[in-house]
Every structure is written in structure tokens, then in C-alpha cells.
């Protein structure tokens, strides 16, 4: 599975340690070109940090949600007073899960968060419904 990692380099390495045989990551260091990458490659999920640009922002993540509503999106950020308001805004647009660096980003926790978020996609729910018939 190919996942886009719009997070700092140290977190890309943590993500890679979660389940290296299952996930491959396309790391990006900024928001420029992210939409083109998603359009050109079979990205199955985005892992994003609202602090990627250096300041807490929701605009880029909101734009991804609008342009690609069925693409799973997991927030992977730091827990700080600066991120509290951003996380509330992201919750209003449907982002329901966040992983916090240095608190709940062990390889096992990351593996679980990635799997859980991927399981929530519309296509996976349809497949699960069909299999359950």
C-alpha cells in the first residue's frame, strides 16, 4: 500500500517502522505538489501534520478532504497548545483520529492507527458488506 506522508522526516521513519512489509511511504516536506502526487500515484491514505508548514494550519488538510473525500487521512502531529484549535477545526471537517508524536506513536500504536483509518474507507466498508452477505 502506498501512503503519502506529509510529516517531518523523523516521523516518516517512525511510520516506516510500523509495518515495513505492508506500507510504502511517499514523503513530502511541504504542501506544494501534494495534490499532483495524489493524482499521479495510487495513494491509498494521507498521513499529515498540520504543523508541516511551520505554523498550525488546517487549510491544506481541508483542501485534501474537499478534493479527495474518500481518501483516508490520519493526523500525526505534536501535542501542544498550538495544535489544540487546529485539531478542533479538523474534527469539524470529519477528521476523527490523531496520533501524537512522543505520546502514542510506538510502532504497534502506529500500525493500529493506520489499519483502523484504512478500514474506515467507503470502498472497504462496501467490500466488508458484500463479504458479510
Buried (B, 14 or more C-beta within 10 A) or exposed (E): EEBBBBBBEEBBEBBBEBBEEEBEBBBBEEBEEBBEBBEEEEBBBBBBBBBBEEEBBBEBBBEBBEEBEEBBBBBBBBBEEEBEEBBEBBEEBEBEBBBBBEEEBEBEBBBBBBEEBBEEBEEEEEEEEEEEE
